[in-house]
Amino acid sequence: MNKELISDLAWGVGIVLLALGATYARKLGYIDGETVTRLVMGAIGLMVAWFGNRMPKRFVPEAWARRVTRVGGWSLALSGLVYAGLWAFAPIQVAAAGGSLAVLLGIAVTIGYCLSLRGKTKAS
């Protein structure tokens, strides 16, 4: 197994264990259901940010592809941090809408940048 796959699986297992542990703590009366949701959703946001941080570190041979991975990595990392921050501090309705919007905007920035590069390479 390669190193990246192991770390990806570790994130998935970690979030599942966090969800199970938080659910158990809720059943024992230590935390409420909203806290469980906030913990798990915040962890998902941090995972998105972590994947975005890793994106530019992958080797790609073409210069245009390196630019795309840099922009995509930044937009994914920032949108993941906004998502996690909203789930940590904002009301649930705001966190759900704002967090989803942040991730969608991050994806839109990346796609927009890809399309702009595509237009530039066709013009050349």
Sequence and secondary structure as in RCSB ss.txt:
>XXXX:A:sequence
MNKELISDLAWGVGIVLLALGATYARKLGYIDGETVTRLVMGAIGLMVAWFGNRMPKRFVPEAWARRVTRVGGWS
LALSGLVYAGLWAFAPIQVAAAGGSLAVLLGIAVTIGYCLSLRGKTKAS
>XXXX:A:secstr
  HHHHHHHHHHHHHHHHHHHHHHHHHTTSS HHHHHHHHHHHHHHHHHHHHHHGGGS  SSHHHHHHHHHHHHH
HHHHHHHHHHHHHHS HHHHHHHHHHHHHHHHHHHHHHHHHHHHHHHH 
